[in-house]
């Protein structure tokens, strides 16, 4: 079961559109199955009615069953329309967000990270947010050939609206690390003032932890050679403790732990992703909230010179 879940999760990350399409098709098949079961049940009732009742009563029963089938078909059509409308609303229609400002109240510098999972962002609205957003980390690439479909738009918009921006690569542990870096460098142009490269590692390798660490370090070294700065590593606290501890301490660490800074213990963290439930004007979904352990001027010193 664990291997099956691993492959499903991996496929969802590699082919998000195909995954959503597959889920939608499975939903339709489920509705059809329910429709078939109910129709078969009604047909059985009709057959029994024909046996027990006179011809006139049987004809009336047949008409009733036919009417129920039409009713079921209407319900099925309505379900399909509802799913389509929900999708349309999530992607296209205007929206209002009540900001939860208490989540961004921190002694540290506050920022967010985004990807195409936040859909199309209204950057003019975002700029009016009361959250003290100073930096935005944006997913750029995934694996050896994946590109976040909103990266180019988000990257340009973050720069236009004067946010400190950073681009991160989602690491697929079962793909060649050199090819993954080539995908990142061919799609990400870092300029003076942009944040250092970021590697997002969340999944374990089917080939074991030693192979995972070897690939991660290779990506990081290639990034350092290309951009002339040490890149940063993003990972979850539990994943770090189980698979990466002792191998990435030479690099700045962006750690995800949602139950408070007390869980971080003596870990020398640079960024802390402390929640995934920030509500921000201009973004229709919840967003990850992050804090930088230091002052804004210190954060700017980490950027490309």
Buried (B, 14 or more C-beta within 10 A) or exposed (E): EEEEEBEEEBEBBBEBEEBEEBEBEEEBEEBEEBBEEBBEEBEEBBEEBBEEEEEEEBEEBEEBBEEBBEEBEEEBEEBEEEBEEEEEEEEEEEBEBEBBBEBBEBEBBBBBBBBBEBBBBBBEBBBEBEBEBBBBBBBBBBBBEBBBEBBEBBBEBBBEBEBBBBBBBBBBBBBBBEEBBBBBBEBBEBEEEBBBBBBBBBBBBEEEBEBBBBBBBBBBBBBBEBBEBBBBBBBBBEBBEEBBEEBBEEBBBBBBBBEEBEBBEEBEBBBBBBBEEBBBBBBBBBBBBBBBBBEBEEBBEBBBE
